[in-house]
Amino acid sequence: MKQQFRRKKSKVLVLEQLWVLGLNERGSKRFFLKVVNNRSALEIIPEIVRHINPASIIYTDSYSVYVNPWTKQSKLAQYNFVHLFINHGLTFTHSVLREIQTNTIKNF
């Protein structure tokens, strides 16, 4: 999808939309960012598996790449990750486990 931005009166700048996968190691300042072709599980999950150690705890939103929308089950658990997720349609932090939030990577 292309977006147009007007610069002054006569010039138009056209930008293609970019999708960026962002990973943040909690408790450190380490980030991993990668431009991906699309937001599909076929594109994103292999990058997660490649760059995150098995048995790590992963915090995400409940986007359908990570969570089955019908069963509300993690798709990342089958790769031996501990996957905790939050539904941003309802709240931005978990009511009990406050560390389950994705604001750090979204703000980055």
C-alpha positions in Angstrom: 0.0 0.0 0.0 1.4 3.4 -1.0 0.9 6.5 1.1 1.2 10.0 -0.3 2.5 12.9 1.6 2.5 16.5 0.3 5.6 18.5 0.6 5.0 22.2 0.1 2.4 22.9 -2.7 3.7 21.1 -5.8 5.8 18.1 -4.7 4.4 14.7 -3.7 6.4 12.1 -1.8 5.2 8.5 -2.2 6.3 6.0 0.4 5.6 2.3 0.5 4.4 0.9 3.7 7.1 -1.0 5.7 6.5 -3.8 8.2 9.1 -4.1 10.9 9.6 -7.1 13.3 10.9 -5.8 16.6 12.4 -7.9 19.4 13.6 -6.5 22.7 15.5 -8.4 25.4 13.9 -7.4 28.7 16.3 -6.1 31.3 18.8 -5.0 28.7 19.1 -2.4 25.9 19.4 -5.1 23.2 16.9 -4.8 20.3 16.6 -6.7 17.0 14.7 -5.0 14.2 14.1 -6.5 10.7 12.0 -5.2 7.8 9.8 -8.1 6.7 7.9 -8.5 3.5 4.5 -9.0 5.2 2.9 -9.8 8.6 2.2 -13.4 7.9 3.2 -16.3 10.3 5.3 -17.7 7.5 7.4 -14.6 7.5 7.5 -13.7 11.3 7.6 -17.0 13.2 10.8 -18.3 11.5 12.6 -15.0 12.5 11.4 -15.5 16.1 12.6 -19.1 16.1 16.0 -18.1 14.6 16.7 -15.2 17.0 15.2 -16.2 20.3 16.5 -19.1 22.5 14.1 -22.0 23.1 12.4 -21.9 26.6 12.6 -18.1 26.6 9.6 -16.1 27.8 8.0 -14.2 25.0 5.6 -11.3 25.6 3.3 -10.3 22.7 0.0 -8.8 21.9 -2.7 -11.3 20.8 -2.2 -10.7 17.0 -3.2 -13.8 15.0 0.4 -14.5 14.0 1.2 -15.4 17.6 -2.2 -16.5 19.0 -5.0 -18.6 17.4 -8.0 -16.1 17.4 -10.6 -18.9 17.9 -8.9 -21.0 20.6 -6.9 -18.2 22.2 -3.9 -20.7 22.3 -0.3 -19.6 21.6 1.1 -20.6 18.3 4.6 -20.0 19.7 4.3 -22.7 22.4 4.9 -25.4 19.9 8.4 -24.0 19.4 9.1 -24.5 23.2 8.7 -20.9 24.1 6.8 -19.7 27.2 4.4 -17.3 25.5 2.5 -14.7 27.5 0.2 -12.4 25.6 -2.2 -9.5 26.2 -5.3 -8.6 24.3 -5.0 -4.9 23.5 -8.7 -4.7 22.6 -9.3 -5.1 26.3 -6.3 -3.7 28.2 -2.7 -2.8 27.7 -1.3 -4.6 30.8 -2.2 -7.8 32.5 -4.2 -7.2 35.7 -2.1 -9.5 37.8 1.2 -9.9 35.9 2.1 -6.3 35.2 5.2 -7.3 33.2 3.0 -8.5 30.4 3.0 -5.4 28.2 4.4 -4.6 24.8 4.8 -0.9 25.1 8.7 -0.9 25.0 8.9 -2.4 21.5 5.9 -0.4 20.2 7.5 2.9 21.5 10.8 2.0 20.0 
